[in-house]
Amino acid sequence: MYEPLPYEPYGEYDIFPGGSEALLPAEGSVSRGWKPYDFENNPEGFAAAKAQLTNPLPYTEGNLAAGRQLYTIYCAICHGDAGDGQGILVQREKVLGIPSYDDQGRDITEGSVYHVMYYGLNAMGSYASQTDENERWLIDHYVMKLKNDLESGPGRAFDIEQAPLDNLIPAVNEEADQISRGEQKGGDGQQENQNEE
């Protein structure tokens, strides 16, 4: 009764390899939800990401707005709201030498921006632990928009947003005429779709 039946976390037991209950994951295993990043943290990896990597997310108003919110949280404090390198920390002289996104010789691309967010560069640390892959790509869209604005380039056209593919399969209890009229049964009764005939 005084000894617990399950193994204690991080307990030492002779039955386990290495004598510890806390085992390392199997070699080559990948955490759920984590996708490997194929570019190394070196100059060659940076150059490859800059040349080859493109943003997989559609350039939509919603994604750009989400990217702006994330940029304001993580990036604007140093890079500035306009991407001109004049964030509040620069203005207070806490951090110096933040380049503008349109500086001469600073030919940033979607891939190079993502790579720097993933690994960090110079005084900028990695944001891979604070942001997930999707969030980094949303920020990437907004950074490229700021770069374009600073260079007075033509605005990029938004991709057409596709409606979510909800309710493609009708519920078992729906009648064929309800489906053709666009009616759906809600949780508390019938709801009609906004589509007019």
PLY file of the C-alpha trace (Angstrom):
ply
format ascii 1.0
element vertex 197
property float x
property float y
property float z
element edge 196
property int vertex1
property int vertex2
end_header
0.00 0.00 0.00
2.87 2.39 0.71
4.63 1.88 -2.61
2.79 3.20 -5.68
2.02 0.74 -8.43
2.80 3.04 -11.38
6.30 4.27 -12.06
7.07 7.72 -10.69
7.99 10.35 -13.29
11.78 10.57 -13.59
12.13 7.77 -11.04
15.14 5.48 -11.06
14.33 1.86 -11.88
16.66 -0.94 -12.87
14.16 -2.26 -15.40
14.66 0.68 -17.80
17.72 1.25 -20.00
19.92 3.81 -18.31
18.08 3.25 -15.03
15.58 6.12 -15.52
11.86 6.03 -16.19
12.19 9.14 -18.38
13.22 7.59 -21.68
14.26 9.46 -24.77
12.01 9.17 -27.83
12.93 6.54 -30.39
15.63 7.70 -32.78
14.16 9.29 -35.89
10.72 9.83 -34.33
8.89 13.10 -34.94
6.65 14.84 -32.42
2.96 14.99 -33.34
2.18 18.19 -35.24
5.84 19.03 -35.88
7.16 19.12 -39.43
10.87 18.89 -40.14
12.52 21.96 -41.64
14.86 20.86 -44.42
17.23 23.84 -44.46
20.33 23.87 -42.25
21.35 26.73 -39.98
24.38 27.80 -42.00
25.10 30.20 -44.90
24.38 27.49 -47.47
21.04 26.67 -45.85
20.14 30.36 -45.70
20.98 30.81 -49.40
18.97 27.71 -50.33
15.93 28.84 -48.31
16.18 32.32 -49.81
16.17 30.93 -53.35
13.80 27.97 -53.03
11.35 28.47 -50.17
7.99 30.10 -50.91
5.01 30.85 -48.69
2.46 28.01 -48.91
-0.39 30.06 -47.42
-2.73 31.94 -49.76
-2.29 35.71 -49.77
-5.74 36.71 -48.49
-7.05 39.64 -46.48
-7.65 37.36 -43.51
-4.14 35.91 -43.58
-2.60 39.38 -43.98
-4.62 40.70 -41.01
-3.54 37.74 -38.89
0.06 38.29 -39.99
-0.17 41.93 -38.99
-1.36 41.02 -35.49
1.46 38.53 -35.03
4.01 40.99 -36.47
2.86 43.62 -33.95
3.34 41.13 -31.11
6.71 39.67 -32.07
8.46 41.94 -34.56
7.37 45.59 -34.37
9.16 46.26 -31.08
12.49 46.15 -32.97
11.63 46.37 -36.68
8.97 49.09 -36.28
5.34 49.15 -37.33
6.33 50.08 -40.89
9.32 47.72 -41.14
11.71 50.68 -41.24
13.89 49.46 -38.35
12.54 52.13 -35.98
10.79 50.07 -33.33
10.36 51.29 -29.77
13.52 49.52 -28.59
15.52 51.25 -31.30
14.00 54.63 -30.44
14.97 54.11 -26.79
18.46 52.99 -27.91
18.10 49.58 -26.27
18.87 47.86 -29.59
20.83 49.51 -32.38
21.37 48.74 -36.03
18.03 47.21 -37.04
17.94 47.49 -40.84
14.89 48.56 -42.79
13.28 45.94 -45.01
14.11 48.07 -48.07
17.78 48.79 -47.26
20.22 48.59 -50.16
21.68 45.12 -50.57
18.97 43.59 -48.39
17.20 41.50 -50.97
14.86 39.61 -48.66
12.54 36.93 -49.97
9.74 34.87 -48.45
12.22 32.07 -47.86
14.89 34.22 -46.23
12.36 35.85 -43.89
11.04 32.46 -42.79
14.57 31.07 -42.34
15.57 33.99 -40.10
12.40 33.60 -38.01
13.15 29.88 -37.65
16.84 30.09 -36.71
17.51 33.75 -35.94
20.31 35.84 -37.42
22.93 38.08 -35.80
21.32 39.78 -32.76
17.85 38.45 -33.60
17.06 35.18 -31.88
14.93 32.33 -33.17
11.16 32.60 -32.93
10.59 28.89 -33.57
9.64 28.29 -29.94
7.20 31.23 -29.75
5.45 30.70 -33.09
4.33 27.67 -35.01
4.89 27.07 -38.70
1.56 28.60 -39.76
2.14 31.75 -37.67
5.60 32.25 -39.14
4.17 32.08 -42.66
1.44 34.60 -41.71
4.13 36.98 -40.41
6.09 36.32 -43.60
3.18 37.62 -45.72
3.04 40.82 -43.68
6.81 41.40 -43.76
6.81 41.10 -47.55
3.89 43.57 -47.70
5.85 46.07 -45.57
8.90 45.64 -47.81
6.75 46.31 -50.86
5.18 49.39 -49.21
8.62 50.80 -48.30
9.75 50.34 -51.90
6.52 51.95 -53.19
5.81 48.85 -55.25
2.42 47.99 -56.71
0.09 46.30 -54.25
-0.12 42.54 -54.49
-3.54 41.23 -55.48
-5.25 39.01 -52.95
-5.82 35.36 -53.74
-9.45 34.32 -54.02
-10.59 32.93 -50.69
-12.21 29.56 -51.05
-15.26 28.90 -48.95
-14.74 26.13 -46.42
-16.00 22.78 -47.58
-18.47 22.34 -44.73
-21.37 19.96 -44.78
-20.63 18.32 -48.14
-22.28 15.15 -46.91
-25.87 15.73 -45.78
-26.99 14.43 -42.43
-28.71 11.06 -42.47
-32.04 12.54 -41.39
-32.23 15.28 -44.03
-34.70 14.98 -46.85
-33.62 15.35 -50.47
-35.77 18.47 -50.96
-34.14 20.14 -47.92
-30.73 19.60 -49.45
-31.73 21.08 -52.81
-33.20 24.17 -51.05
-30.07 24.60 -48.93
-31.86 24.03 -45.62
-29.95 22.54 -42.74
-31.10 21.27 -39.40
-29.45 23.14 -36.55
-29.01 22.06 -32.97
-32.23 23.82 -31.85
-34.40 23.49 -34.93
-34.41 24.27 -38.63
-32.18 26.97 -40.13
-32.42 28.15 -43.68
-29.34 28.96 -45.69
-28.95 32.59 -46.76
-29.02 31.59 -50.44
-32.16 32.84 -52.13
-33.74 30.88 -54.95
0 1
1 2
2 3
3 4
4 5
5 6
6 7
7 8
8 9
9 10
10 11
11 12
12 13
13 14
14 15
15 16
16 17
17 18
18 19
19 20
20 21
21 22
22 23
23 24
24 25
25 26
26 27
27 28
28 29
29 30
30 31
31 32
32 33
33 34
34 35
35 36
36 37
37 38
38 39
39 40
40 41
41 42
42 43
43 44
44 45
45 46
46 47
47 48
48 49
49 50
50 51
51 52
52 53
53 54
54 55
55 56
56 57
57 58
58 59
59 60
60 61
61 62
62 63
63 64
64 65
65 66
66 67
67 68
68 69
69 70
70 71
71 72
72 73
73 74
74 75
75 76
76 77
77 78
78 79
79 80
80 81
81 82
82 83
83 84
84 85
85 86
86 87
87 88
88 89
89 90
90 91
91 92
92 93
93 94
94 95
95 96
96 97
97 98
98 99
99 100
100 101
101 102
102 103
103 104
104 105
105 106
106 107
107 108
108 109
109 110
110 111
111 112
112 113
113 114
114 115
115 116
116 117
117 118
118 119
119 120
120 121
121 122
122 123
123 124
124 125
125 126
126 127
127 128
128 129
129 130
130 131
131 132
132 133
133 134
134 135
135 136
136 137
137 138
138 139
139 140
140 141
141 142
142 143
143 144
144 145
145 146
146 147
147 148
148 149
149 150
150 151
151 152
152 153
153 154
154 155
155 156
156 157
157 158
158 159
159 160
160 161
161 162
162 163
163 164
164 165
165 166
166 167
167 168
168 169
169 170
170 171
171 172
172 173
173 174
174 175
175 176
176 177
177 178
178 179
179 180
180 181
181 182
182 183
183 184
184 185
185 186
186 187
187 188
188 189
189 190
190 191
191 192
192 193
193 194
194 195
195 196
